[in-house]
Amino acid sequence: MEIKEAQAKVDQWIQTLGVRYFNELTNMAVLMEEVGELARIMARRYGEQSEKESDKNKDLGDEMADILFVLCCLANQTGIDLDTALVKNLEKKTERDATRHHENPKLKS
């Protein structure tokens, strides 16, 4: 599925089941909440914190999808085509960082 298609599916879900979009600031807060949930699982599962029993069955992909869903909501609300935005962002990073990471001694094995 392309991002554009994901944005359309999220919009369709909002229009049929979600009643309406939360306002942009509410969705920004929801996005931060979802990122926090992912960070908690990552810190406990892959970091140095011990994983709580209640977190052991959390689906990492589902948590990432929650973030993508809210990001699509925000993009839809603000008129952003994420396909186009990502292409432009990758072009910017490619131009800016063409040699930067290769020259970083911290990234060498």
Z-matrix of the N, CA and C atoms (Angstrom, degrees):
N
C 1 1.442
C 2 1.528 1 108.62
N 3 1.287 2 116.96 1 132.18
C 4 1.456 3 121.59 2 174.68
C 5 1.525 4 109.25 3 -77.40
N 6 1.306 5 116.11 4 158.62
C 7 1.461 6 120.15 5 -179.39
C 8 1.527 7 110.32 6 -60.80
N 9 1.328 8 115.93 7 -39.11
C 10 1.471 9 120.42 8 179.46
C 11 1.533 10 110.41 9 -57.37
N 12 1.321 11 115.16 10 -41.27
C 13 1.462 12 120.99 11 178.30
C 14 1.530 13 110.51 12 -66.98
N 15 1.325 14 116.38 13 -39.35
C 16 1.468 15 120.40 14 177.41
C 17 1.529 16 110.16 15 -62.68
N 18 1.325 17 116.53 16 -42.94
C 19 1.462 18 119.98 17 178.05
C 20 1.529 19 110.68 18 -59.96
N 21 1.322 20 116.74 19 -41.27
C 22 1.471 21 120.69 20 179.63
C 23 1.529 22 110.91 21 -66.82
N 24 1.331 23 117.17 22 -40.36
C 25 1.467 24 120.41 23 179.41
C 26 1.526 25 110.98 24 -65.97
N 27 1.322 26 116.71 25 -40.24
C 28 1.461 27 120.22 26 176.77
C 29 1.522 28 109.72 27 -62.95
N 30 1.329 29 117.55 28 -44.41
C 31 1.463 30 121.11 29 178.96
C 32 1.525 31 110.69 30 -60.88
N 33 1.312 32 116.93 31 -43.30
C 34 1.470 33 120.99 32 178.54
C 35 1.531 34 110.31 33 -61.70
N 36 1.323 35 117.11 34 -41.92
C 37 1.466 36 120.58 35 179.24
C 38 1.522 37 110.30 36 -63.11
N 39 1.326 38 116.25 37 -44.99
C 40 1.469 39 120.52 38 179.59
C 41 1.520 40 110.17 39 -60.49
N 42 1.340 41 116.84 40 -44.95
C 43 1.469 42 121.03 41 -176.88
C 44 1.527 43 112.50 42 -67.76
N 45 1.331 44 117.45 43 -30.12
C 46 1.469 45 119.55 44 -176.03
C 47 1.530 46 113.80 45 -98.97
N 48 1.319 47 117.59 46 -39.04
C 49 1.462 48 120.61 47 -175.53
C 50 1.524 49 113.81 48 -114.85
N 51 1.289 50 116.60 49 -26.97
C 52 1.467 51 120.40 50 -174.98
C 53 1.514 52 114.38 51 -88.50
N 54 1.309 53 117.80 52 -4.15
C 55 1.468 54 125.64 53 -178.67
C 56 1.526 55 111.21 54 71.44
N 57 1.324 56 117.96 55 -58.23
C 58 1.466 57 122.16 56 177.83
C 59 1.522 58 108.28 57 -162.13
N 60 1.321 59 115.55 58 165.81
C 61 1.456 60 120.60 59 174.79
C 62 1.527 61 109.06 60 -71.03
N 63 1.336 62 116.84 61 142.49
C 64 1.457 63 119.65 62 164.99
C 65 1.530 64 105.73 63 -65.92
N 66 1.320 65 118.24 64 157.96
C 67 1.460 66 117.46 65 179.12
C 68 1.526 67 109.74 66 -66.91
N 69 1.314 68 115.17 67 165.80
C 70 1.464 69 121.10 68 -172.75
C 71 1.528 70 113.33 69 -59.55
N 72 1.316 71 116.81 70 -40.22
C 73 1.469 72 118.72 71 -179.49
C 74 1.524 73 111.32 72 -69.46
N 75 1.327 74 117.19 73 -37.15
C 76 1.462 75 120.12 74 175.73
C 77 1.519 76 109.65 75 -63.41
N 78 1.338 77 116.78 76 -45.20
C 79 1.459 78 119.62 77 179.00
C 80 1.524 79 112.02 78 -64.05
N 81 1.321 80 117.63 79 -32.94
C 82 1.467 81 119.72 80 176.21
C 83 1.523 82 109.93 81 -64.56
N 84 1.326 83 116.74 82 -41.26
C 85 1.462 84 120.48 83 177.75
C 86 1.531 85 110.66 84 -66.03
N 87 1.329 86 117.26 85 -40.27
C 88 1.464 87 121.41 86 177.57
C 89 1.532 88 109.80 87 -62.88
N 90 1.343 89 117.17 88 -40.85
C 91 1.463 90 120.96 89 177.74
C 92 1.528 91 110.53 90 -59.45
N 93 1.315 92 117.36 91 -45.01
C 94 1.464 93 120.89 92 179.65
C 95 1.535 94 110.43 93 -63.89
N 96 1.316 95 116.33 94 -38.28
C 97 1.465 96 120.32 95 177.33
C 98 1.529 97 110.78 96 -62.26
N 99 1.332 98 116.17 97 -44.64
C 100 1.469 99 120.51 98 -179.97
C 101 1.525 100 111.22 99 -65.81
N 102 1.330 101 117.50 100 -40.01
C 103 1.467 102 120.98 101 176.77
C 104 1.528 103 109.57 102 -62.79
N 105 1.316 104 117.02 103 -38.61
C 106 1.457 105 121.13 104 177.51
C 107 1.520 106 112.17 105 -62.56
N 108 1.329 107 116.38 106 -40.01
C 109 1.464 108 120.06 107 177.92
C 110 1.525 109 110.74 108 -63.38
N 111 1.328 110 117.06 109 -42.13
C 112 1.462 111 120.88 110 177.20
C 113 1.534 112 109.98 111 -64.38
N 114 1.317 113 116.53 112 -43.46
C 115 1.465 114 120.51 113 -179.42
C 116 1.524 115 110.92 114 -61.27
N 117 1.308 116 116.81 115 -39.36
C 118 1.470 117 120.41 116 179.39
C 119 1.525 118 110.68 117 -61.59
N 120 1.321 119 116.99 118 -46.82
C 121 1.465 120 120.68 119 -179.94
C 122 1.525 121 110.50 120 -64.69
N 123 1.328 122 117.25 121 -44.86
C 124 1.463 123 121.08 122 -179.47
C 125 1.533 124 110.84 123 -61.37
N 126 1.322 125 116.85 124 -44.17
C 127 1.462 126 121.05 125 -178.56
C 128 1.521 127 111.54 126 -63.34
N 129 1.329 128 115.48 127 -36.14
C 130 1.457 129 119.13 128 -177.44
C 131 1.530 130 112.35 129 -84.66
N 132 1.313 131 116.33 130 -35.92
C 133 1.465 132 119.67 131 -176.58
C 134 1.523 133 112.13 132 -83.46
N 135 1.324 134 117.43 133 -37.40
C 136 1.465 135 120.86 134 -174.90
C 137 1.528 136 113.13 135 -115.99
N 138 1.317 137 116.71 136 -13.37
C 139 1.457 138 120.80 137 -179.36
C 140 1.511 139 111.43 138 -97.27
N 141 1.293 140 115.20 139 -158.07
C 142 1.452 141 121.47 140 -173.33
C 143 1.524 142 113.98 141 -91.59
N 144 1.341 143 117.41 142 -11.07
C 145 1.454 144 119.14 143 178.11
C 146 1.521 145 109.98 144 -76.83
N 147 1.321 146 115.72 145 149.96
C 148 1.466 147 118.59 146 176.40
C 149 1.526 148 108.76 147 -78.50
N 150 1.323 149 114.37 148 144.70
C 151 1.468 150 119.85 149 -178.22
C 152 1.519 151 109.39 150 -81.85
N 153 1.326 152 115.37 151 128.79
C 154 1.458 153 120.35 152 177.81
C 155 1.521 154 108.78 153 -72.92
N 156 1.293 155 115.72 154 149.03
C 157 1.462 156 121.20 155 179.69
C 158 1.530 157 110.97 156 -55.30
N 159 1.331 158 116.51 157 -38.90
C 160 1.469 159 120.85 158 -178.58
C 161 1.530 160 112.85 159 -68.26
N 162 1.340 161 117.35 160 -18.07
C 163 1.464 162 120.87 161 -178.95
C 164 1.529 163 112.85 162 -96.41
N 165 1.319 164 117.83 163 -12.04
C 166 1.468 165 121.05 164 -172.67
C 167 1.525 166 113.31 165 -64.12
N 168 1.313 167 118.05 166 -27.51
C 169 1.468 168 120.56 167 -179.66
C 170 1.520 169 113.23 168 -98.19
N 171 1.332 170 116.98 169 5.94
C 172 1.472 171 120.11 170 179.33
C 173 1.521 172 109.29 171 -68.06
N 174 1.312 173 115.29 172 136.13
C 175 1.464 174 122.84 173 -178.56
C 176 1.525 175 108.86 174 -91.16
N 177 1.319 176 116.05 175 111.08
C 178 1.460 177 121.82 176 -178.18
C 179 1.531 178 111.47 177 -58.14
N 180 1.331 179 116.62 178 -42.53
C 181 1.466 180 120.54 179 179.10
C 182 1.514 181 112.18 180 -62.40
N 183 1.331 182 116.39 181 -39.08
C 184 1.466 183 120.72 182 178.67
C 185 1.521 184 110.44 183 -64.54
N 186 1.328 185 116.39 184 -40.00
C 187 1.464 186 119.79 185 178.39
C 188 1.528 187 110.71 186 -64.76
N 189 1.332 188 117.14 187 -40.24
C 190 1.465 189 120.49 188 177.21
C 191 1.520 190 110.87 189 -66.04
N 192 1.327 191 116.49 190 -37.93
C 193 1.468 192 120.67 191 178.60
C 194 1.529 193 110.95 192 -65.60
N 195 1.336 194 117.69 193 -35.26
C 196 1.468 195 120.40 194 175.08
C 197 1.521 196 110.44 195 -58.50
N 198 1.325 197 116.32 196 -42.27
C 199 1.464 198 121.49 197 179.33
C 200 1.527 199 110.03 198 -64.99
N 201 1.323 200 116.53 199 -45.64
C 202 1.465 201 120.98 200 179.98
C 203 1.527 202 110.89 201 -61.85
N 204 1.333 203 117.04 202 -40.14
C 205 1.465 204 121.55 203 178.89
C 206 1.530 205 110.39 204 -58.83
N 207 1.331 206 116.58 205 -51.18
C 208 1.468 207 119.61 206 -177.66
C 209 1.522 208 110.74 207 -67.89
N 210 1.337 209 117.80 208 -35.72
C 211 1.458 210 120.70 209 176.41
C 212 1.531 211 110.38 210 -62.56
N 213 1.327 212 116.90 211 -40.44
C 214 1.474 213 120.40 212 175.89
C 215 1.524 214 110.68 213 -63.15
N 216 1.323 215 116.90 214 -39.53
C 217 1.467 216 120.07 215 176.65
C 218 1.517 217 110.22 216 -58.43
N 219 1.316 218 116.57 217 -49.95
C 220 1.466 219 120.47 218 -179.17
C 221 1.525 220 111.70 219 -62.04
N 222 1.327 221 116.50 220 -40.73
C 223 1.466 222 119.82 221 178.28
C 224 1.524 223 110.15 222 -63.43
N 225 1.311 224 117.31 223 -44.73
C 226 1.469 225 120.97 224 178.98
C 227 1.521 226 110.83 225 -60.77
N 228 1.309 227 116.31 226 -42.45
C 229 1.462 228 120.65 227 -177.38
C 230 1.517 229 112.98 228 -68.65
N 231 1.318 230 116.71 229 -28.82
C 232 1.468 231 119.88 230 -175.29
C 233 1.530 232 112.87 231 -105.88
N 234 1.343 233 116.48 232 6.05
C 235 1.457 234 120.62 233 175.96
C 236 1.520 235 114.40 234 75.01
N 237 1.316 236 117.05 235 27.18
C 238 1.467 237 121.08 236 -179.86
C 239 1.522 238 109.93 237 -95.45
N 240 1.321 239 116.60 238 128.26
C 241 1.462 240 123.05 239 171.70
C 242 1.520 241 105.74 240 -90.79
N 243 1.337 242 116.86 241 104.80
C 244 1.459 243 120.43 242 -174.91
C 245 1.521 244 113.09 243 -65.86
N 246 1.337 245 118.58 244 -28.71
C 247 1.470 246 120.17 245 174.96
C 248 1.525 247 109.89 246 -58.89
N 249 1.322 248 115.95 247 -51.24
C 250 1.463 249 121.87 248 -179.43
C 251 1.524 250 110.81 249 -64.73
N 252 1.339 251 116.15 250 -43.22
C 253 1.461 252 120.41 251 -178.81
C 254 1.530 253 111.02 252 -62.24
N 255 1.331 254 117.29 253 -40.60
C 256 1.464 255 120.09 254 -179.13
C 257 1.527 256 111.18 255 -68.62
N 258 1.324 257 116.85 256 -41.10
C 259 1.469 258 119.97 257 177.66
C 260 1.532 259 109.60 258 -59.62
N 261 1.335 260 116.97 259 -48.25
C 262 1.459 261 120.65 260 179.58
C 263 1.523 262 111.37 261 -62.37
N 264 1.329 263 117.14 262 -38.69
C 265 1.452 264 121.26 263 179.89
C 266 1.522 265 111.72 264 -65.81
N 267 1.331 266 116.67 265 -41.64
C 268 1.464 267 120.44 266 177.40
C 269 1.530 268 111.30 267 -65.07
N 270 1.335 269 116.91 268 -38.36
C 271 1.466 270 120.50 269 176.18
C 272 1.521 271 110.37 270 -62.04
N 273 1.335 272 117.05 271 -44.34
C 274 1.468 273 121.90 272 178.84
C 275 1.530 274 110.45 273 -60.70
N 276 1.328 275 116.20 274 -47.60
C 277 1.464 276 120.42 275 -179.00
C 278 1.532 277 110.98 276 -64.53
N 279 1.320 278 117.07 277 -38.79
C 280 1.465 279 121.02 278 -179.97
C 281 1.520 280 110.64 279 -63.27
N 282 1.320 281 116.03 280 -44.87
C 283 1.462 282 119.97 281 179.94
C 284 1.528 283 111.25 282 -67.28
N 285 1.310 284 116.24 283 -45.38
C 286 1.460 285 121.69 284 -176.13
C 287 1.525 286 112.71 285 -71.69
N 288 1.328 287 116.49 286 -38.45
C 289 1.463 288 120.91 287 -170.60
C 290 1.524 289 113.77 288 -111.99
N 291 1.328 290 117.53 289 22.15
C 292 1.465 291 121.02 290 -174.96
C 293 1.516 292 112.74 291 -52.67
N 294 1.325 293 117.43 292 -39.18
C 295 1.474 294 119.63 293 -179.60
C 296 1.524 295 112.63 294 -120.58
N 297 1.294 296 117.23 295 -12.03
C 298 1.469 297 122.09 296 -173.30
C 299 1.526 298 113.26 297 -53.10
N 300 1.318 299 117.68 298 -49.61
C 301 1.463 300 120.42 299 -176.10
C 302 1.528 301 111.81 300 -72.36
N 303 1.322 302 116.56 301 -34.91
C 304 1.469 303 120.02 302 177.07
C 305 1.525 304 111.79 303 -65.33
N 306 1.326 305 115.80 304 -28.63
C 307 1.457 306 120.31 305 -177.88
C 308 1.541 307 112.39 306 -90.79
N 309 1.305 308 117.43 307 -2.10
C 310 1.468 309 121.84 308 -177.74
C 311 1.530 310 109.95 309 -84.10
N 312 1.315 311 118.32 310 110.77
C 313 1.469 312 120.87 311 -178.62
C 314 1.526 313 112.95 312 -62.99
N 315 1.319 314 118.12 313 -23.28
C 316 1.453 315 121.53 314 179.08
C 317 1.535 316 111.90 315 -67.63
N 318 1.326 317 116.37 316 -22.20
C 319 1.462 318 120.26 317 -177.68
C 320 1.526 319 113.18 318 -94.54
N 321 1.286 320 116.63 319 -4.13
C 322 1.477 321 120.77 320 179.63
C 323 1.522 322 108.44 321 -81.52
N 324 1.308 323 116.62 322 141.89
C 325 1.477 324 120.43 323 -177.98
C 326 1.480 325 113.69 324 -69.73
